[in-house]
Amino acid sequence: MPHFEFVKSSYSSGNGECVEVARNLPRVVAVRDSKQFDGPVFTVSSSPWALFLAYVRGHRVDASVHHVDV
């Protein structure tokens, strides 16, 4: 199993409702729920992750929405 080094966003508040992202391995990004350290980890290749970030950054995201349709 790869060793992911997860970090939280600097925008993250102290309420614990965050995701953590690990980008320390080549060509892969891992995402997990900050409340579930031993929970499931979503992994994606770096290229689709970059496209996802570009999409999110290019659109207003309503903070009251708990999901994003891509």
N, C-alpha and C positions, 0 to 999 in steps of 0.2 A: 504494500500500500504506500503510495507517495506521501511525503511529508509536506503538508500545506502549511504555510505561514499566514494565517488569517489576520486581517485588520478591519476595523470599523471605519466608516467614513468620518471625516472631521465634522460633517454636518449632523452626525448622529447625536441625539439627545440622551439623557440618562434614563429614559423610560424603558429601555430594554427591548423596544420593538424595532430591531435593526437587522440588517443582513451584514455578514462579514464576507470579504472577498480575499482570495489568495491568488497572487500572480507571480509567485516565486519559481514556478516551474516553466520550462520552455513550452510554448505553443498551447498552453492550457490555462484556463481560469476556473477556479472553484468558488462556489457560493454556498453559504449555509446560514441558517437562522442563528442569531447571536444567543438566543435562549437555550439552544439545543447543541451544546458542544459535541456531544456524542451522537447527534442525530444524522439524518441523511445529508449528503453533500452533492450538489448539482455541479457537474463539470461540463465545460463547453470549450471548444477550440478558440484560440485568441481572435481569429478573424470574425466569426459571428458575434463574439462579445463586443468587439470594436464597432460593428454595425449596430448592435443593440444600444450601446452608449451614444452613438451618433444620433440615433432615432430619439432617444429620451432627451438628450440635450437640445434637440431641434424642436421639441414640442413642449408646450406648457403641461405640467402634470399637476392635477388637483390633489392637494395633500389629503383630502378626505376620501379619495379613491384608494382602495387597498389592492388593486390589480391594474395591470396595463395590458391592453389587447394589442399585440404586435402582429 
